């Protein structure tokens, strides 16, 4: 009997959060090392489908760094990075597009549909969803076919997400010259959340959140203000691949996203634990 009561209490705890989020847009950035464990991946897909069934409008933006690295390695193409961004030459961009749109996007769509969702796969070339331009050299380093977002065709995402569908977006942009551009998935998630003025933007990564001291597991920040994020970047505490995530959070907040979160996507059901429980997990970035 106690087990039944406990399950009922969990549902009651979730009720006010479900009511608050009903009809609202939640953008979930999923990828990288959070994709490695197939059992955990399934729980994340279950979370996303459940969001749709309780009246939330989830949009998924995915990356795929580890898989891209693996395919490039098999082709004897070296993976190079600068400030957490992949240096993408002509050979690499073909592989990046193939892996993101041809494999990972299709796999996520299939998994969501198998669990009862109605997912639709998209990339930035579809209906000019993500218009991009070449990113300027960073610290004198030319990143190649790496793009910056110039515009998001939010109408496409609104039409799909406000109907029965779950859009799944690969972070490939289209330039005015027709070139394909690789865009950091964290950046794309932030831009999409901003364009839609989403209620929440969630980044799933392979750490618990932002630490004040990366060597101290007890220093996890459950809530951090934007000003503090900039200070942590200046001190080098936030570095590498975490920079695009926190900048995606800040971009979203500055353009009207109410709450942004960085969660450990290697834990089972991280989305439900964060948004439908009183205690939550991870780090929330706020004004």
Phi, psi and omega per residue, in radians:
X1 nan -0.717 -3.140
X2 -1.030 -0.643 3.124
X3 -1.103 -0.718 3.122
X4 -1.131 -0.722 3.141
X5 -1.126 -0.699 3.130
X6 -1.078 -0.740 3.129
X7 -1.131 -0.688 3.110
X8 -1.116 -0.702 3.133
X9 -1.113 -0.633 3.111
X10 -1.096 -0.759 3.134
X11 -1.147 -0.702 3.125
X12 -1.135 -0.689 3.106
X13 -1.073 -0.624 -3.109
X14 -1.325 -0.413 -2.986
X15 -0.934 -0.907 -3.107
X16 -1.103 -0.542 3.125
X17 -1.258 -0.669 3.080
X18 -1.107 -0.754 3.132
X19 -1.083 -0.728 -3.101
X20 -1.193 -0.596 -3.052
X21 -1.612 -0.156 -3.083
X22 -1.024 2.218 -3.132
X23 1.437 -0.051 -3.105
X24 -1.649 2.790 -3.138
X25 -1.680 2.319 3.053
X26 -2.177 2.103 3.112
X27 -1.701 2.210 -3.133
X28 -2.018 2.073 3.014
X29 -1.646 2.108 -3.046
X30 -2.263 2.303 3.122
X31 2.912 -2.900 3.104
X32 1.030 -2.342 -3.068
X33 -1.279 -0.235 3.075
X34 -1.263 -0.157 -3.092
X35 -1.640 -0.129 -2.885
X36 -1.253 -0.702 -3.078
X37 -1.568 2.012 -3.057
X38 -1.144 -0.564 3.134
X39 -1.181 -0.731 3.106
X40 -1.198 -0.697 3.104
X41 -0.954 -0.730 -3.132
X42 -1.087 -0.682 3.141
X43 -1.181 -0.599 3.095
X44 -1.161 -0.746 3.095
X45 -1.099 -0.662 3.090
X46 -1.104 -0.719 3.109
X47 -1.014 -0.793 -3.068
X48 -1.160 -0.759 3.108
X49 -1.120 -0.709 3.117
X50 -1.081 -0.707 3.076
X51 -0.940 -0.800 -3.114
X52 -1.101 -0.705 -3.079
X53 -1.240 -0.410 3.117
X54 -1.705 0.228 2.985
X55 1.722 0.060 3.076
X56 -1.509 2.685 3.115
X57 -1.907 1.561 -3.136
X58 -1.417 2.504 2.981
X59 -2.196 2.257 -3.093
X60 -1.819 2.272 2.976
X61 -2.039 2.227 -3.052
X62 -2.108 2.661 2.962
X63 -1.860 -2.573 3.138
X64 2.909 0.567 -3.070
X65 -0.898 -0.896 -3.117
X66 -1.029 -0.701 3.137
X67 -1.215 -0.673 3.079
X68 -1.092 -0.766 3.109
X69 -1.016 -0.735 -3.099
X70 -1.131 -0.784 -3.118
X71 -1.186 -0.734 3.101
X72 -1.058 -0.716 3.125
X73 -1.089 -0.736 3.117
X74 -1.082 -0.477 -3.137
X75 -1.669 0.151 -3.130
X76 1.035 0.641 3.037
X77 -1.905 2.159 -3.063
X78 -1.309 2.408 3.047
X79 -1.561 2.184 3.138
X80 -2.201 2.501 -3.113
X81 -2.310 2.694 3.028
X82 -2.506 2.089 -3.096
X83 0.935 0.709 3.084
X84 1.415 -0.001 -3.142
X85 -1.891 2.423 -3.126
X86 -1.309 2.222 2.994
X87 -1.322 2.060 -2.921
X88 -2.080 1.787 3.099
X89 -1.526 -3.044 -3.043
X90 -1.073 -0.716 3.120
X91 -1.182 -0.707 -3.082
X92 -1.173 -0.676 -3.057
X93 -1.102 -0.595 3.108
X94 -1.138 -0.694 3.124
X95 -1.219 -0.758 3.141
X96 -1.011 -0.832 -3.135
X97 -1.119 -0.734 -3.136
X98 -1.076 -0.798 -3.088
X99 -1.219 -0.797 -3.070
X100 -1.198 -0.859 -3.045
X101 -1.544 -0.588 -3.049
X102 -1.530 -0.439 -3.086
X103 -2.050 -1.104 -2.997
X104 -1.145 -0.810 3.140
X105 -1.016 -0.806 3.139
X106 -1.092 -0.681 -3.127
X107 -1.143 -0.746 3.141
X108 -1.142 -0.769 3.113
X109 -1.029 -0.793 -3.127
X110 -1.099 -0.732 -3.131
X111 -1.129 -0.778 3.119
X112 -1.094 -0.726 -3.137
X113 -1.177 -0.635 3.122
X114 -1.124 -0.510 -3.134
X115 -1.541 0.080 3.068
X116 1.839 0.033 3.076
X117 -1.482 3.036 3.024
X118 -2.149 1.401 -3.054
X119 -1.552 2.575 3.115
X120 -2.253 2.169 -3.134
X121 -1.478 2.381 -3.122
X122 -2.443 2.698 2.875
X123 -2.296 3.088 -3.050
X124 -1.112 -0.296 3.129
X125 -1.361 -0.373 -3.112
X126 -1.287 2.045 3.134
X127 0.939 0.546 -3.083
X128 0.876 0.813 -3.104
X129 -1.042 -0.752 3.133
X130 -2.192 1.772 3.056
X131 -1.496 2.331 -2.998
X132 -2.356 2.917 2.954
X133 -2.445 2.804 -3.111
X134 -1.071 2.324 3.116
X135 -1.264 2.348 3.128
X136 -1.124 2.666 3.108
X137 -0.936 2.428 3.131
X138 -1.886 2.133 -3.088
X139 0.932 0.605 -3.134
X140 1.398 0.047 -3.116
X141 -1.722 2.117 3.069
X142 -1.410 2.077 -3.080
X143 -1.487 0.000 3.111
X144 1.324 -2.325 -3.088
X145 -1.463 0.916 3.035
X146 -1.855 2.282 -3.029
X147 -1.966 2.866 2.970
X148 -1.993 2.523 -3.138
X149 -1.298 2.222 3.058
X150 -1.796 -0.570 3.139
X151 -2.777 2.586 3.056
X152 -2.037 2.223 3.062
X153 -1.413 1.408 -3.019
X154 -1.184 -0.364 -3.118
X155 -1.074 -0.681 3.136
X156 -1.067 -0.806 -3.113
X157 -1.178 -0.653 3.116
X158 -1.145 -0.773 -3.141
X159 -1.040 -0.755 -3.108
X160 -1.274 -0.895 -3.000
X161 -1.226 -0.539 3.126
X162 -1.427 -0.139 2.974
X163 -1.666 -2.533 -3.049
X164 -1.601 0.052 -2.930
X165 -1.734 2.722 3.043
X166 -1.976 1.826 3.102
X167 -1.220 2.387 3.079
X168 -2.143 2.004 -2.925
X169 -1.930 2.194 2.992
X170 -1.567 2.376 -3.008
X171 -1.427 1.010 3.059
X172 -1.900 2.190 -3.129
X173 -1.832 2.842 3.109
X174 -2.055 2.218 -3.122
X175 -1.532 2.903 3.121
X176 -1.103 -0.374 3.104
X177 -1.578 0.070 -3.128
X178 1.484 -0.044 3.136
X179 -1.218 2.616 3.028
X180 -1.513 2.371 3.112
X181 -2.186 2.359 3.027
X182 -1.448 2.158 -3.133
X183 -2.121 2.378 3.121
X184 -0.962 2.260 -3.054
X185 -1.122 -0.564 3.090
X186 -1.113 -0.724 3.112
X187 -1.112 -0.780 3.133
X188 -1.074 -0.758 3.130
X189 -1.040 -0.759 3.119
X190 -1.108 -0.719 -3.137
X191 -1.183 -0.706 3.121
X192 -1.155 -0.776 3.117
X193 -1.064 -0.688 3.132
X194 -1.165 -0.776 -3.113
X195 -1.097 -0.580 -3.109
X196 -1.640 -0.055 -3.028
X197 0.833 0.938 -3.071
X198 -1.104 2.667 3.065
X199 -1.214 -0.690 -3.134
X200 -2.447 2.583 2.998
X201 -2.206 2.128 -3.047
X202 -2.104 2.204 3.046
X203 -1.837 2.123 3.053
X204 -1.698 2.132 -3.117
X205 -2.284 -2.833 -3.095
X206 -1.951 0.260 3.011
X207 -2.225 2.912 -3.001
X208 -1.279 -0.289 -3.109
X209 2.651 -2.603 -3.134
X210 -1.718 2.236 3.110
X211 -1.812 2.439 3.014
X212 -1.192 -0.593 3.056
X213 -2.294 1.858 -3.063
X214 -0.994 -0.369 -3.137
X215 -1.567 -0.058 -3.114
X216 -2.053 1.846 -3.091
X217 -1.137 -0.252 3.124
X218 -1.530 0.015 -3.068
X219 -1.713 0.303 3.124
X220 -1.052 2.302 3.116
X221 -1.613 2.003 3.123
X222 -1.292 -0.556 3.061
X223 -2.389 2.380 3.096
X224 -2.416 2.397 3.125
X225 -1.475 2.749 -3.099
X226 -1.000 -0.759 -3.125
X227 -1.036 -0.678 -3.137
X228 -1.194 -0.607 3.093
X229 -1.032 -0.807 3.132
X230 -1.070 -0.675 3.123
X231 -1.134 -0.696 3.141
X232 -1.184 -0.570 3.060
X233 -1.183 -0.791 -3.134
X234 -1.048 -0.608 -3.136
X235 -1.417 -0.102 -3.124
X236 1.409 0.121 3.133
X237 -1.280 -0.710 2.965
X238 -1.695 2.101 -3.052
X239 -2.615 3.060 3.033
X240 0.978 -2.316 -3.056
X241 -1.190 -0.235 3.097
X242 -1.336 -0.400 -3.091
X243 -1.074 -0.865 3.103
X244 -1.038 -0.557 3.133
X245 -1.160 -0.886 -3.092
X246 -1.218 -0.559 3.085
X247 -1.219 -0.577 3.024
X248 -1.097 -0.712 3.066
X249 -1.039 -0.840 -3.089
X250 -1.131 -0.764 3.111
X251 -1.000 -0.786 3.132
X252 -1.079 -0.810 -3.119
X253 -1.075 -0.772 -3.108
X254 -1.107 -0.431 -3.097
X255 -1.863 0.256 2.963
X256 1.962 0.005 3.057
X257 -1.245 2.318 -3.038
X258 -1.288 -0.789 -3.073
X259 -2.419 2.421 3.051
X260 -2.201 2.522 -3.018
X261 -2.388 2.499 2.985
X262 -2.055 2.060 -3.015
X263 -2.182 2.784 3.032
X264 -1.436 1.835 -3.117
X265 -1.406 0.067 3.066
X266 -1.639 0.045 3.053
X267 -1.665 2.583 3.102
X268 -1.131 2.419 3.042
X269 0.919 0.853 -3.072
X270 -1.144 -0.585 -3.088
X271 -1.192 -0.807 3.137
X272 -1.100 -0.715 -3.131
X273 -1.101 -0.600 -3.097
X274 -1.379 -0.812 -2.943
X275 -1.747 -0.208 -3.122
X276 -2.049 0.256 3.080
X277 -2.217 2.755 -3.110
X278 -1.194 -0.674 -3.036
X279 -1.490 -0.642 -3.129
X280 1.171 3.141 3.075
X281 -2.426 2.934 3.023
X282 1.346 -2.812 -3.088
X283 -2.068 2.275 3.022
X284 -1.776 2.214 3.098
X285 -1.736 2.242 -3.046
X286 -2.500 2.939 3.104
X287 -1.119 nan nan
